[in-house]
Amino acid sequence: MPVEKSLSFDITIYNSLDELKELDKSLMIQSIEARENAYAPYSKFNVGAAVYLENDEVVIGSNQENASYPSGLCAERVAVFQAGARFPGIKIKTIAITAASENYEVATPAAPCGNCRQAIFEYEFRQKEPIKLLLMGEVGQIVQCNSIADILPLGFSSTFLK
């Protein structure tokens, strides 16, 4: 007999940056600034990420494309991997992510791609603590997820590799 299991999602929606707590607002502003340094000549889709660590450090990243798809790297992984390299063993508390396009106004919160979700999931698994995500387009609402599991409910971890 199958075991019933329900999935739940914990998402909060804010209508503007001004509704965020000061620390989260500052982090989102830093992700917007990081977005300005994106190298996205092919997709014209600029993404910025800012990672807040438990030691109060902030590490930023922006997407870096390459003509040889898919050898570029997303903003989220640039920031998360840089945080892991610079501050090994320090927990990630929050990641703010924002996106803008040169072709249209991004008014929908930009969620991480599948590769980035998996990378963030790995850090959550390693630190045994959820990572809060703040997701924003260029304008409009901001979505807060209290864990990557909110947008990757059936994540793959090392427990499958026994």
C-alpha positions, 0 to 999 in steps of 0.5 A: 500500500502506498504511503501518503505524503504531502508536500507543503510550500512556505512562500511570502509575497512582498509588493516592494523592496520597502516591505522587506526587513532592512537586511533583506532589502540591503541584500536585494539591492546588492543583488541588483548591483551585481546584476549590473555586472552580468555578462549576458551578450547572448541571452540579454538576460542579466541576473544578480545574486547576493549571498548572506552568510552567518558571519555577516559577509555578503558574497555577490555573483552575476551570470557569465555567459559564453559563446560555447553554450552551456559553459557559462555560469548562472549568478546563483552558482557564481555567488554560492560557489564563491561563498563556499570557496572563500568561507568554507564551513560558514552557513548560508542564511539568505540568497537574494536573486534578481533578473532584468532583460535587455529585451523586455521588462521582467516583472515576474520574480526570477527563480533559479534554474534547475542546476542552481536549485540543485547546487543550493539544495546541496548547501542546505543539505551540507549545513543541515539548515534551510537557506532563505531565498528572495526572488525578484524580477526587475520590477514588481513583487518579491517572493520569499521562500524559506528553503530551496525545498519550497521550489525543489520539493523532491531534491536529490541528495547524497543519501541516494548514493549509498 
